Amino acid sequence: VDRQPPRGGLAVHAASPGVRAKDLDLDWQASLLVLGPPLSGKTWLVHRLCTGGTPSRKDTVPLFGCSLRVAMLRLSEGFSASTTGRLRIWEPPRGCGDDALDRYLRTSAALVVAVSAGDDDAPAEARRYLARARASTRPGTPVTLCCTHADLLGGLIGCNAPILERQMRLRAAAAEAGAQYALCSAATGEGVEAVFSGTLAACKERDRLGPASDDPVLSHDAGTFSNSELLRALLHRR
């Protein structure tokens, strides 16, 4: 499976001319969990994938994390062949309890752990979240450690010595956990589709892409919110 986005782009945006999500013939579906410390760029990462842009407002806490995003994506099969599927993307709300987080981890087909390139504690945070993933995900679940905010580094090339040393520590953390490593910027869009295409390629290789169905987003297989989680998310809504 090709780990790079198709030439036409990974995401099929509903806003594109002549494209309607309900008219797409879907070949697969999967659920993906995005975790990471506060201000690591999780919501911007998901928003960039789903819309091709950045959030119009930066002062509002999204409902249920990233508002239960669903993206229609093309996955390259090599040469000119590709398949289209639906990806449910879960970003647990702030204050999500351990039991609820364990349910998300167990039911997700893959996991992306996001940490910020500008965070001095990024390597320690990465190891903490990767350890949690190992303890709670099903065996063989693809995990990607995504270093966001690459635009703060002046691009993906030409980083200074402390930044490069931090990148080496993040790569080492990913390797020890058996995770893929990716560097991207949700602000510019650089590397974002590669994060998800590489993760989905690993899902396909490990037979983690399920058949397409009309299950609702809040389904048992996709993961659900408890009443307390729903109330907590509403109370934190600005």
Secondary structure by P-SEA (a helix, b strand, c coil): cccccccccccccccccccccccccccccbbbbbbbccccaaaaaaaaaacccccccccccccccccbbbbbbbbbcccccbbbbbbbbbbccccccaaaaaaaaaaccbbbbbbbccccaaaaaaaaaaaaaaaccccccbbbbcccccccccccccccaaaaaaaaaaaaaaaaacbbbbbbbcccccaaaaaaaaaaaaaaaaccccccccccccccccccccaaaaaaaaaacc
